[in-house]
């Protein structure tokens, strides 16, 4: 589904990605962990080219992102993204937040988009919030709406950029529950997170990143129970 | 203090004509200043520094020098290049538009750039084009924030149009000075003129206030 080869990226003179190689399969849930500044968010943002990269290649669903002939907007239609800070559109109701892209990008009718949106709101447990504005939502509710908004485009892959880091602790669970459900339904997911419990329980594969490289990868059992590298051990000893 | 209402009544037709020109100058300035300001504001947001440079300097020049000087330069310096007999109203309108554009460009740029980057990223991540993201996500939020400073600029523009009197554009202030020159009186012409400007700016600010409230709903 996503093939990343020798991905390199610098901000000015600071190289944040120093050659990433990874293949993400269909229906796989890949969890990326690592200390802040390890490049994990930048890596994720390269996958839909929100962040441009300098070297290497990324192929998403058969599209080479760096190929000038690739229509990035078409790629992004298939790659949903959920942000740390939700980024809901504050001037629109929850329903309009969800239906806008399907109507303007996928050219769905208003009826079809609304029907889909209401289904998704039911799925994340927020049907009653369809007509309110985002500023009246709690953080957990806002993030669930953001997930519904991304899902409304019926993407093939979902990217999550620290989706629970901006939430009060008591709201983390409701967002993780939605993500678990999504994983169970077979969605291909790449999740950058500090939620080690989620990584262990839901991840098919865990990537540990540090200093712009993937230091170690493996099943959650391998990474959490029998880490091989010193850096992995030292990181895990601090967060577990 | 004797206050001669009779000479105000005598000048009323001139003040009426003058106020119409003042309104006309202001509307032209608002209209062309906004269009030009939008273009310059967009130019200032271009990534390429070389492309941005002339737009930056346009704003530097028109914000950094007095409008008074600009009017004189345009009327006596620039306009004679194109026509032997520059019309002071045209020179005034051009000066006001060019000057307002510099301020309006900054208002546009600040309004658009004040919107959180995450909004554009969220829109693009959903597959929207840059134009769609601007149209449906960024501009609706930015315009709401631009209304108060734009209103401010329009009010300044009405008042600044009085500077066109110096090149004998027959707007409101011109007739105030004419009346002063004819009767050697201070209070009657200048208080009358001040009062009329006040009515104009208060009306506009009332109008803008309504607009702001409508956008807030």
Interface residues (C-beta under 8 A of the other chain):
Chain A: X48 X50 X73 X74 X76 X77 X79 X80 X81 X83 X85 X87 X88 X89 X90 X91 X100 X101 X104 X105 X106 X146 X149 X150 X153
Chain B: X116 X118 X119 X121 X122 X123 X124 X125 X126 X127 X128 X129 X132 X136 X137 X140 X141 X144
